[in-house]
Amino acid sequence: MNVLILSCGTRNKIVQYFKKAVGNNGTVVATDMQKTAPALYEADKQYIVPRMTAEGYIDIILDICKKEKINGILSLIDPELSLLAKNKEEFNKSGVMVIGSSYELCELSLDKYAMYKWLLAHNYNCAKSFVNFEEFKQSDIGYPVFVKPVKGSASIAIAKANDEKTARFLFEQDGNMLVQEFLKGQEIGVDVYIDMISGEVVSIFAKKKILMRAGETDKAVSFKDEKLFSLIEKFVSEAGFRGQIDIDIFDIDGKYYISEVNPRFGGGYPHAYEAGVNHMNLILKNIEGRINKKCIGNYDEGLYMMKYNEIMIRRL
């Protein structure tokens, strides 16, 4: 069983977990465009590749798949998810399963306004969002608000605005921004695995976020709520996601608001894994052609995650 992890960056734990899951029964191969990406050196084999927008990039990845006899492939960054999904048939022809959702869902997740419209149309609680500043001004939304790119990830270029002058200034910095209602409540992160074969939600792990940094969870505590689990199952099934996804949710006065969806491993996934929620094993079973059994909420509450820095020293 050979797995290829694209754009591994600093996600050392993800590569480590896959190596444990694969064991002596295969290899874990990792790629990145920078040789200083530390997660590369957790893998059995490493490849430095061009930027994903470079001409012939997919051909390079397909060549790696053939050379290393890859069985399953996934990416750890948002823009590459759509690229993999778009070329899913090419990978299938090479006997490689793309672990992820459809191209349409990857694009929907990347486009915050499109996701907002989808959530609204399907009657889910969500933050009101505007791509027209004058429409926002005429709404009943007060300050503060968030101003962010319509398409973006890792909390890049997101800013909080406490007044109209600041909000307008931020909005006009780019031609593709939106103003979003500020949700004041408990932020929650949910790691979900949807079986690639059956399409059924088979695993859910929920955590209350305590501290965030650069869009990722630094400190959190696990919890369970059947109401939340039911909402996740309904939402994910209705949308049609597959594989690993990460969902940001707010609890506001007992009501859950869906904020964003990342159809990949989120930065807080190690919390789930260390609590016993092993999605790597679920992925490997799917690659083998086996359907996973449903096992939702199989973890302890009150388990805290606290991230800290590590370093890697080596000659390159």
Secondary structure, DSSP 8 states (H G I E B T S, - for coil): --EEEES-TT-HHHHHHHHHHHTTSS-EEEEES-TT-GGGGGSSEEEE---TTSTTHHHHHHHHHHHHT-SEEEESSHHHHHHHHHTHHHHHHTT-EE-S--HHHHHHHHBHHHHHHHHHHTT-----EESSHHHHHTSS--S-EEEEESB--TTTT-EEESSHHHHHHHHTTSSSEEEEE---SEEEEEEEEE-TTT--EEEEEEEEEEEEETTEEEEEEEE--HHHHHHHHHHHHHHT--EEEEEEEEEETTEEEEEEEESS--TTHHHHHHTT--HHHHHHHHHTT------TT-S-SS-EEE----------
